[in-house]
């Protein structure tokens, strides 16, 4: 029998991998954008997001195991799912639109939803809330970076 963490982890992985098929071929546009000088950690971003998504999946599994199948748990699973979809939509939506503002809006939406999710989850499990901290720490950095890139690339807004 599949464990809840296996199902949640599998769904997380499938959604994250789906963006590989959604990415437009127009990555050259992004490569030509000016970046902030302080953005020296760009090669680490895939590792950072792996940590973030793993924490989110483990958080969701922790919540599921507290009260499996109840309506409040399903609603929280929906919020976890929405947060991941918003997060993985950032790259394809920004690349397709050639508009950094789209990415900034998606990133900001993710930050707000992440805060709401942590506040809701904290009452159920402190561990589950702590597992969302990597998202809460990293997502504002990514959103701010995109906003900063808007300032450096006004033609990309």
N, C-alpha and C positions, 0 to 999 in steps of 0.2 A: 504494500500500500504506500502511496505517495505521502510524504510528510508535508505539512503546510509550508515549511520553508523551501521545500523543493518546488512546489507549485508557484509560490510567490517569486522565488528566485528565477524560475524558468520564464515567467511572464515578464519580469523585469528585463531579463536578457533578450527575450524576443523583441520587446519594444525598442530597446537600445539598438539591437542589430538591424531592426527595420529601417532605421535612418540611413543605413548603408545603401539601401535601395532607393530611398527618397532623395538622397543628395543629388542635386543637379550637377551637371558637368561644368558649371560655371564657377569653378573654384579659383580660376585665374583672377577674377575680379577681387576676391578676398586676399589673394596673395599680393596684389598690388596696392592694398591699402596701407597707409602710414600707421605705425603702431607707436604707442608711448615708449619712450626710452627705457622706462623701468620695467617693461614687459620682457623680462629675461627668463621667465619660467615657462614660456609657451610650450617647450618640448615635454614638460611634465603634465600638461593638461589632461591627456588621456588617462594617465595613472590617477590623477586627482579625481576625475569623474568616475573611474572604476571604484575608488574608495567611497565616493559619495553614493553611488547607486547600490553598492553592497550594503552600506549602512542603512539606506532606505528600505531595502528588501528585508534585512534582518529586523528592522523596526516594525515593518508591516507584519512579519511573521510572529513577532512577539505579541503584537496587539491581537492578531488572529487567535493565537493560542490562549489568550486570556478569556475570550468569550466567543468561541467559534460559531459562526453562522447566525449570530444575532443581528438584528437590524442596525443597531449602532455600529457594530463591527463592520458590516457591509458598507455602511455609509463612509466610514473611515477608509476602507479599502478603496472606495471610489475617489476619495481625496488623494490618497497615495498615487492612484493611477493617473488622475488628472495632473498632479504635480510632475510625474514622470513624462507625461505626454507634452506638457508645456515645455519642460526642460529639453527634451529631445527634438522638439519642433524648432528650437532656436536656430540651429545651423541651416536646415533646408529652407526655412522661411526667410532668413536673412539673405542667403545666397540667391534664392529665386527672385526676391524683390529688389536686390541690390540696394538695400536700405538698412542702415545700421539702427535706425529708429525702431524698426520692427523688432530687432534683436533686443534692444534696450527695453521695450515694452514687455516682451515675453520674459526677459530676465527679471524685471521688476515685479511682474505678475507672479513669477515663481517664488521670489523672495517673500512677498506678502502671503501667498498660499502656504509656503513653508513655515512661516511664523504661526499662522493659524493652526496648521497641523500639529506643530510642536506643542502649542498651548492646549489643544484638545487631547493630545496623546499623554501629556504630562500627568493628567489626572488619573490615567489608567496605568501607566508604567513609566517610571523615571528612566529605566533602561532604554525603553523604546524612544523616549524623547532624546536621550543622550546620543543614540544611534543616528538621529537626524541632525546632530550638531555639525558634522562635516558639510552637509548641504547648506545649513544656515551660515556657516563661515565662508564657504566658497562661492555660493551663488551671488552674494553682493559684490564680491571681487570681480566675477565675470561680467556682471551687469555694469559695474563702474568702468571696467575696461572698455566695454562696448560704447558706453557714453563718452568716454575719453576719446575713443577712436572717431566718434561723430564730430568732435571738436577739431580733430586733425584732418578729417576728410569731409568737409561740408558738402561736397558734391555727392556723397553717399548717404544723404538724408532725404 
